[in-house]
Amino acid sequence: HKVAIGEEVATSTGVRNRKSLIPDNTILAASDHDFTKLSLTPSVILLCKIPASISESFYHGKVYTSYKNTVFEPSSGIRHSTEFFSTLSDHYLNSTEIPPIMCLYTDGGPDHRTTYGSVQVSLLCLFIRGNFDMLIAMRTAPAQSWTNPAERIMSILNLGLQGVALLRDQMSSEMEDLFSRKNTLEEIRLVAKNNSQLESELRNSIKSIQQLLNRRTERLVLDNENFICKSPADDEEIARFFEIKKCGNIECEICTMPRTPQEVFESLDFLPDPTPAAHDSDHYANFFMVYNKPTTDEHQPSKKIAATGTERGPSGLYINTKVREFITCNECSKVRCLFSGRQLTEQDGLEIRHAIENWPYTCGSTVFPQDHNLFDKVFVREKICCKTPMEFTYYSCRKVHSDRCYHCGSTDDLQDKPDSLMEKYKSILSLCAGCQDKGLDFFCRMPIQTKKRKHDQ
């Protein structure tokens, strides 16, 4: 969720009540958010009080919140690790009080995607900086964030955002004119990179809004303790599951010796992958049935074979001439095509870019929620999964696109297409070195038909 910031008219934070009746002569004092260029991204950390029994609730503890400028303080793995360690340092008066075993349960887009190298590196930094004996980082499955205790805090956090409309302060006329010509986050960041005055004035124009939300948020309470607001990490500070454990080798130059008792450290094992129950393949086995046993990731939801059946869009829609935009899967990084039966308006394009920038997409899911006006207007293939190769329509559409490996979607180390294949096929889709090393080959289509000359007998 992002908190929208209005420019010329105060814009609602997006926390809606039920529909209600109002008098006809009521003055419209604030607009409902549809598309705004500026927003704040809330980050919430719940440091849980570990219950005595696993059957008891983890929904207790201390809540820390920050509101980040979406333009200049984008979410990233290293930012989250920096801010999380800063929060730990504030929470525990002495660094020796920080627990030796850390378990993180997160929800979000690619900045929390524990299969990404950038996120894993940031977790390694946290592991070493915090001197943990073991670190476990888990991420909720798509559309299952309700299982995350920190997500339940949002119902309280929404109280602080309820009935609020935000309007940024004005900048100088020169900066306002420059800003008005930029419509996407990428365009704003690019021009601000070369214009320090725009960055400075833009930051200052929403500083009062951050302070307002901080004051409202710090009035919220969980377990009779007020929420605490922290400032986002600056550049100088930053300079499924992923697990790290100390090696326990006394001669290791990276790990220090474990802080937990030796018998506890030796009993620690990595979390098992989801495994179907022996008596019911539609459900996963009990945790204690698979703990301390070897498992594989073949039963992860994102690695299952795609569902069969017809697509949700109209018949004849999924062709190369109907491709209007591309979207990237946060799980496998493959680029998928967005289809529409007619040309999109400028407003449609802005809303699509807004969705791509703000809502994480995974193969097989929809791009827009059902109540969005583009839900039945712009479509993506839903009968696919992350195992599904790139779409043929990506390579043949009119929209400008980069060449990508058919199997994994990578643009790096693409191999030269053999002349022997080019003589036989009209279409040869690209192949990267990594997929070739795995034994995969060029995917070829449309064989070239050669006509045999008839000789007189």
C-alpha positions as CSV (number, residue, x, y, z in Angstrom):
1,H,0.0,0.0,0.0
2,K,1.2,3.5,-0.8
3,V,-0.1,6.7,0.7
4,A,-1.0,9.0,-2.2
5,I,0.0,12.7,-2.1
6,G,-2.0,15.2,-4.0
7,E,-0.6,18.1,-6.0
8,E,-3.2,20.7,-6.8
9,V,-6.0,19.1,-4.8
10,A,-5.7,17.2,-1.5
11,T,-5.9,13.5,-2.2
12,S,-7.4,10.8,0.1
13,T,-4.9,8.4,1.7
14,G,-7.0,5.6,0.2
15,V,-8.4,4.2,3.5
16,R,-12.0,4.1,2.5
17,N,-15.1,3.8,4.7
18,R,-18.3,2.2,3.3
19,K,-20.3,4.3,0.8
20,S,-22.5,6.9,2.4
21,L,-25.1,9.5,1.5
22,I,-24.1,13.2,1.4
23,P,-26.0,16.4,0.6
24,D,-26.1,17.5,-3.1
25,N,-24.5,20.9,-2.2
26,T,-21.5,19.4,-0.4
27,I,-18.2,20.9,-1.6
28,L,-15.6,18.4,-2.8
29,A,-12.7,19.2,-0.5
30,A,-10.5,16.2,-1.4
31,S,-10.2,13.8,-4.4
32,D,-10.1,10.0,-4.2
33,H,-6.7,8.7,-5.4
34,D,-6.6,7.4,-8.9
35,F,-3.1,8.2,-10.2
36,T,-0.6,10.5,-8.4
37,K,3.0,11.0,-9.1
38,L,4.1,11.3,-5.5
39,S,3.4,8.9,-2.6
40,L,4.9,7.6,0.7
41,T,5.6,3.9,1.3
42,P,4.9,2.8,4.8
43,S,7.3,0.2,6.3
44,V,6.2,-1.7,9.4
45,I,8.4,-3.8,11.7
46,L,6.8,-5.8,14.5
47,L,9.4,-7.2,17.0
48,C,7.3,-10.1,18.3
49,K,7.2,-11.2,21.9
50,I,7.9,-14.9,21.5
51,P,5.1,-16.9,23.3
52,A,5.9,-19.8,25.6
53,S,4.0,-22.2,23.3
54,I,3.8,-22.4,19.5
55,S,0.0,-22.6,19.8
56,E,-0.1,-19.1,21.3
57,S,-0.3,-15.9,19.4
58,F,2.7,-14.1,18.0
59,Y,0.6,-10.9,17.5
60,H,2.3,-9.1,20.4
61,G,5.3,-6.9,20.6
62,K,6.7,-3.5,19.7
63,V,5.8,-1.7,16.4
64,Y,8.2,0.5,14.5
65,T,7.0,2.5,11.4
66,S,8.6,4.7,8.8
67,Y,7.2,6.6,5.8
68,K,9.6,6.6,2.9
69,N,9.6,9.0,-0.1
70,T,8.8,6.6,-3.0
71,V,10.8,8.8,-5.5
72,F,14.1,9.1,-3.6
73,E,13.8,6.4,-1.0
74,P,12.8,3.3,-3.0
75,S,12.5,0.0,-1.2
76,S,15.5,-2.4,-1.6
77,G,17.0,-5.3,0.2
78,I,19.9,-3.4,1.5
79,R,17.7,-0.6,2.7
80,H,15.4,-3.0,4.6
81,S,18.4,-4.7,6.2
82,T,19.9,-1.3,7.2
83,E,16.7,-0.1,8.7
84,F,16.0,-3.4,10.5
85,F,19.4,-3.5,12.2
86,S,18.9,0.2,13.2
87,T,15.6,-0.7,14.8
88,L,17.2,-3.7,16.6
89,S,19.9,-1.4,18.0
90,D,17.3,1.1,19.3
91,H,15.1,-1.7,20.7
92,Y,17.8,-3.4,22.7
93,L,19.8,-1.1,24.9
94,N,22.9,-3.4,24.7
95,S,24.0,-5.2,21.5
96,T,24.6,-8.3,23.6
97,E,20.9,-8.5,24.3
98,I,20.1,-9.0,20.6
99,P,18.9,-12.6,20.2
100,P,21.5,-14.9,18.6
101,I,18.9,-16.5,16.3
102,M,16.9,-14.2,14.1
103,C,13.8,-15.2,12.1
104,L,12.4,-12.6,9.6
105,Y,8.9,-13.0,8.1
106,T,8.3,-10.5,5.4
107,D,5.8,-9.6,2.7
108,G,6.2,-7.5,-0.4
109,G,7.7,-7.2,-3.8
110,P,11.2,-7.9,-5.2
111,D,12.9,-6.1,-2.3
112,H,11.8,-9.0,-0.1
113,R,12.3,-11.8,-2.7
114,T,14.7,-14.1,-1.0
115,T,15.5,-15.9,-4.2
116,Y,17.1,-12.7,-5.6
117,G,20.9,-12.3,-5.2
118,S,20.6,-8.7,-4.1
119,V,18.3,-9.6,-1.2
120,Q,20.5,-12.5,-0.2
121,V,23.6,-10.3,-0.1
122,S,21.8,-7.8,2.1
123,L,20.8,-10.6,4.4
124,L,24.4,-11.8,4.6
125,C,25.3,-8.2,5.6
126,L,22.7,-8.3,8.3
127,F,23.9,-11.7,9.5
128,I,27.5,-10.6,9.9
129,R,26.7,-7.1,11.3
130,G,24.3,-8.6,13.8
131,N,26.6,-11.4,14.8
132,F,23.8,-13.9,14.6
133,D,24.3,-17.6,15.0
134,M,21.6,-18.3,12.5
135,L,19.3,-16.2,10.4
136,I,16.1,-17.4,8.7
137,A,14.3,-15.0,6.2
138,M,10.9,-16.1,5.0
139,R,8.4,-14.5,2.6
140,T,4.7,-15.1,2.5
141,A,3.3,-16.7,-0.7
142,P,1.4,-14.4,-3.1
143,A,-2.0,-13.3,-1.8
144,Q,-1.3,-14.9,1.6
145,S,0.0,-11.9,3.5
146,W,-2.8,-12.2,6.0
147,T,-0.6,-15.0,7.6
148,N,2.1,-12.5,8.5
149,P,1.6,-11.1,12.0
150,A,3.1,-7.7,10.9
151,E,0.4,-7.4,8.2
152,R,-2.3,-7.5,10.9
153,I,-0.8,-4.3,12.2
154,M,-2.2,-2.6,9.1
155,S,-5.7,-2.6,10.6
156,I,-4.4,-0.4,13.4
157,L,-2.2,1.6,11.1
158,N,-5.2,2.4,8.9
159,L,-6.8,4.2,11.9
160,G,-4.0,6.8,11.7
161,L,-4.7,7.2,7.9
162,Q,-8.4,7.3,8.2
163,G,-10.2,10.4,7.0
164,V,-6.9,12.1,5.9
165,A,-6.3,13.9,2.6
166,L,-2.8,15.0,1.7
167,L,-1.5,17.9,-0.3
168,R,2.2,18.7,-0.8
169,D,3.7,22.1,-0.4
170,Q,4.5,24.2,-3.5
171,M,7.9,24.4,-5.0
172,S,9.4,27.3,-6.9
173,S,7.7,28.1,-10.2
174,E,10.7,26.8,-12.2
175,M,10.7,23.5,-10.4
176,E,7.0,23.2,-10.6
177,D,7.1,23.6,-14.4
178,L,9.9,21.0,-14.7
179,F,8.1,18.6,-12.4
180,S,4.8,18.9,-14.3
181,R,6.5,17.5,-17.5
182,K,7.5,14.3,-15.8
183,N,4.9,11.6,-15.3
184,T,6.6,8.4,-14.0
185,L,8.9,7.6,-11.1
186,E,11.7,6.7,-13.5
187,E,11.4,10.1,-15.4
188,I,11.4,12.1,-12.1
189,R,14.4,10.2,-10.7
190,L,16.3,10.7,-14.0
191,V,15.8,14.5,-14.1
192,A,16.4,14.9,-10.4
193,K,19.7,13.0,-10.7
194,N,21.0,15.9,-12.9
195,N,19.1,18.7,-11.0
196,S,19.9,18.8,-7.3
197,Q,17.5,21.7,-6.8
198,L,14.5,19.7,-8.0
199,E,15.5,16.9,-5.6
200,S,15.9,19.2,-2.7
201,E,12.7,21.1,-3.2
202,L,10.7,18.0,-3.9
203,R,11.9,16.4,-0.7
204,N,11.1,19.5,1.3
205,S,7.6,19.7,-0.3
206,I,6.5,16.5,1.3
207,K,8.5,16.8,4.6
208,S,5.5,18.3,6.4
209,I,3.3,15.4,5.3
210,Q,5.8,12.8,6.7
211,Q,5.8,14.7,10.0
212,L,2.0,14.8,10.0
213,L,1.7,11.0,9.5
214,N,4.5,10.4,12.1
215,R,2.5,12.3,14.7
216,R,-0.7,10.5,13.9
217,T,1.0,7.1,13.8
218,E,2.7,7.6,17.2
219,R,-0.7,7.9,18.8
220,L,-1.6,4.3,17.8
221,V,-1.2,1.6,20.4
222,L,-0.6,-2.2,20.5
223,D,-0.5,-4.0,23.9
224,N,-0.6,-0.6,25.7
225,E,2.6,0.5,23.9
226,N,2.6,3.4,21.4
227,F,3.9,2.9,17.9
228,I,7.4,4.4,17.2
229,C,8.2,6.2,14.0
230,K,11.7,6.2,12.6
231,S,13.4,8.1,9.8
232,P,14.2,6.1,6.7
233,A,17.8,5.1,6.2
234,D,19.8,7.6,4.1
235,D,22.4,6.8,1.4
236,E,25.3,7.0,3.9
237,E,23.7,4.4,6.2
238,I,23.0,2.1,3.3
239,A,26.4,2.5,1.6
240,R,10.5,-17.8,-0.3
241,F,13.2,-18.2,2.5
242,F,16.8,-17.8,2.8
243,E,18.8,-19.2,5.7
244,I,22.3,-18.6,7.0
245,K,24.0,-20.4,9.8
246,K,27.4,-20.0,11.4
247,C,29.8,-22.8,10.4
248,G,31.0,-23.4,14.0
249,N,34.6,-23.7,12.9
250,I,36.9,-22.1,15.5
251,E,39.4,-21.2,12.7
252,C,36.8,-19.4,10.5
253,E,37.8,-15.8,9.7
254,I,34.3,-14.7,8.8
255,C,32.0,-16.2,11.5
256,T,32.6,-15.6,15.2
257,M,31.9,-18.5,17.6
258,P,28.2,-19.2,18.3
259,R,26.6,-17.4,21.2
260,T,24.0,-20.1,21.8
261,P,24.9,-23.1,23.9
262,Q,26.7,-25.8,21.9
263,E,23.9,-28.4,22.2
264,V,21.3,-25.8,21.0
265,F,23.5,-24.7,18.1
266,E,24.0,-28.3,16.9
267,S,20.3,-29.0,17.1
268,L,19.5,-26.1,14.7
269,D,18.5,-27.3,11.2
270,F,17.3,-25.6,8.0
271,L,13.6,-25.3,7.3
272,P,12.2,-28.0,5.1
273,D,10.6,-27.3,1.7
274,P,6.8,-27.7,1.3
275,T,6.1,-31.5,0.9
276,P,2.7,-33.1,0.1
277,A,1.2,-35.2,2.9
278,A,1.5,-39.0,2.3
279,H,-2.2,-39.5,2.8
280,D,-3.5,-36.4,1.0
281,S,-1.5,-34.9,-1.9
282,D,-3.7,-31.8,-1.9
283,H,-2.3,-30.7,1.5
284,Y,1.2,-30.2,2.8
285,A,2.7,-32.5,5.4
286,N,2.9,-31.5,9.1
287,F,6.1,-29.5,9.8
288,F,7.3,-32.0,12.4
289,M,6.9,-34.8,9.9
290,V,9.5,-33.3,7.5
291,Y,11.8,-31.4,9.8
292,N,15.4,-32.7,9.9
293,K,14.6,-34.7,6.7
294,P,15.9,-33.9,3.1
295,T,13.3,-32.2,0.9
296,T,13.3,-30.5,-2.5
297,D,11.6,-27.3,-3.8
298,E,9.7,-29.1,-6.6
299,H,6.3,-28.7,-4.8
300,Q,6.5,-24.9,-4.3
301,P,3.4,-23.2,-5.7
302,S,5.4,-21.1,-8.3
303,K,7.0,-24.3,-9.7
304,K,3.8,-26.2,-10.3
305,I,2.5,-26.8,-13.8
306,A,0.2,-24.1,-15.0
307,A,-3.5,-24.6,-14.7
308,T,-5.4,-25.7,-17.8
309,G,-8.5,-24.1,-19.3
310,T,-9.4,-21.0,-21.3
311,E,-8.1,-17.6,-20.6
312,R,-10.3,-14.9,-19.0
313,G,-10.0,-12.5,-21.9
314,P,-12.1,-12.6,-25.1
315,S,-11.4,-15.1,-27.8
316,G,-8.8,-14.0,-30.3
317,L,-7.3,-11.4,-27.9
318,Y,-3.9,-13.1,-27.2
319,I,-2.2,-12.3,-30.5
320,N,0.8,-10.2,-31.4
321,T,-1.2,-7.2,-32.7
322,K,-3.0,-6.8,-29.4
323,V,0.1,-6.5,-27.2
324,R,0.1,-3.0,-25.6
325,E,2.6,-3.2,-22.8
326,F,5.0,-5.6,-20.9
327,I,5.2,-6.5,-17.2
328,T,7.9,-8.4,-15.4
329,C,7.3,-11.3,-13.0
330,N,8.8,-10.6,-9.6
331,E,9.4,-14.3,-9.1
332,C,11.1,-15.5,-12.3
333,S,11.9,-12.2,-14.0
334,K,10.3,-13.3,-17.2
335,V,8.6,-10.5,-19.2
336,R,4.9,-11.1,-19.9
337,C,2.6,-9.4,-22.5
338,L,-0.4,-7.2,-21.6
339,F,-3.2,-7.5,-24.2
340,S,-6.1,-5.1,-25.0
341,G,-8.7,-5.3,-27.7
342,R,-8.3,-1.6,-28.6
343,Q,-5.6,1.1,-28.4
344,L,-5.1,2.4,-24.9
345,T,-5.6,6.0,-24.0
346,E,-3.0,8.2,-22.3
347,Q,-4.8,7.8,-19.0
348,D,-4.8,4.0,-19.4
349,G,-1.1,4.1,-20.0
350,L,-0.5,6.1,-16.8
351,E,-2.6,3.6,-14.8
352,I,-0.7,0.7,-16.2
353,R,2.6,2.3,-15.3
354,H,1.3,3.0,-11.9
355,A,0.3,-0.7,-11.4
356,I,3.7,-1.9,-12.7
357,E,5.5,0.4,-10.3
358,N,3.4,-0.2,-7.2
359,W,1.9,-3.7,-7.4
360,P,4.0,-6.9,-7.4
361,Y,3.2,-9.3,-10.3
362,T,3.7,-13.0,-10.4
363,C,3.1,-15.3,-13.4
364,G,-0.5,-16.6,-13.3
365,S,-1.9,-13.7,-11.4
366,T,-3.9,-10.8,-12.6
367,V,-2.4,-7.3,-13.0
368,F,-5.3,-5.3,-11.6
369,P,-7.8,-6.0,-8.7
370,Q,-11.3,-6.8,-9.7
371,D,-12.7,-3.4,-8.8
372,H,-10.1,-1.6,-11.1
373,N,-11.5,-0.1,-14.3
374,L,-8.8,-1.8,-16.3
375,F,-9.6,-5.3,-14.9
376,D,-11.8,-6.2,-17.9
377,K,-9.9,-4.0,-20.4
378,V,-6.2,-5.0,-20.1
379,F,-5.4,-8.7,-19.8
380,V,-2.4,-11.0,-19.1
381,R,-2.2,-14.7,-19.6
382,E,-3.4,-16.3,-16.3
383,K,-3.0,-20.0,-17.3
384,I,0.8,-19.9,-17.0
385,C,3.3,-20.2,-14.2
386,C,7.0,-19.4,-13.7
387,K,8.0,-22.6,-15.5
388,T,6.2,-21.4,-18.7
389,P,8.7,-20.0,-21.3
390,M,8.5,-16.6,-22.9
391,E,5.4,-16.0,-25.0
392,F,5.7,-16.1,-28.8
393,T,3.8,-12.9,-29.0
394,Y,6.6,-11.1,-27.2
395,Y,9.0,-11.7,-30.1
396,S,6.5,-11.0,-32.9
397,C,4.6,-7.9,-31.5
398,R,5.0,-4.4,-32.9
399,K,6.0,-2.9,-29.6
400,V,9.8,-2.3,-29.2
401,H,11.4,-5.0,-27.1
402,S,14.8,-6.4,-26.3
403,D,15.9,-9.8,-27.3
404,R,15.5,-12.4,-24.5
405,C,16.2,-16.0,-23.9
406,Y,13.1,-18.0,-24.7
407,H,13.5,-20.4,-21.7
408,C,14.4,-18.0,-18.9
409,G,13.9,-14.4,-20.2
410,S,17.5,-13.3,-19.7
411,T,19.1,-10.7,-21.9
412,D,22.7,-11.7,-21.0
413,D,25.1,-14.0,-22.8
414,L,22.7,-14.7,-25.8
415,Q,24.3,-17.3,-28.1
416,D,24.7,-16.9,-31.9
417,K,22.1,-18.7,-33.9
418,P,23.6,-21.5,-35.9
419,D,23.5,-21.1,-39.7
420,S,22.4,-24.7,-40.0
421,L,19.1,-23.8,-38.1
422,M,18.6,-20.5,-39.9
423,E,18.6,-22.4,-43.2
424,K,15.8,-24.6,-42.0
425,Y,13.5,-22.3,-39.9
426,K,12.1,-18.8,-40.3
427,S,11.9,-18.1,-36.6
428,I,14.6,-19.1,-34.1
429,L,14.1,-17.8,-30.6
430,S,17.1,-16.8,-28.5
431,L,19.0,-19.0,-26.1
432,C,21.4,-17.8,-23.3
433,A,24.6,-19.5,-22.2
434,G,23.1,-20.5,-18.9
435,C,20.2,-22.4,-20.4
436,Q,22.5,-24.0,-23.0
437,D,24.7,-25.3,-20.2
438,K,21.6,-26.9,-18.7
439,G,21.1,-28.8,-21.9
440,L,18.4,-26.7,-23.4
441,D,18.4,-25.8,-27.1
442,F,17.2,-23.1,-29.5
443,F,13.4,-23.2,-30.0
444,C,12.6,-23.2,-33.7
445,R,9.4,-22.4,-35.5
446,M,8.0,-22.3,-39.0
447,P,10.2,-24.6,-41.1
448,I,11.2,-23.2,-44.4
449,Q,9.5,-25.1,-47.2
450,T,11.7,-25.9,-50.2
451,K,10.0,-26.6,-53.5
452,K,11.4,-29.5,-55.5
453,R,11.9,-28.8,-59.2
454,K,10.2,-31.3,-61.5
455,H,12.5,-32.7,-64.1
456,D,11.2,-33.9,-67.4
457,Q,11.5,-37.6,-67.8
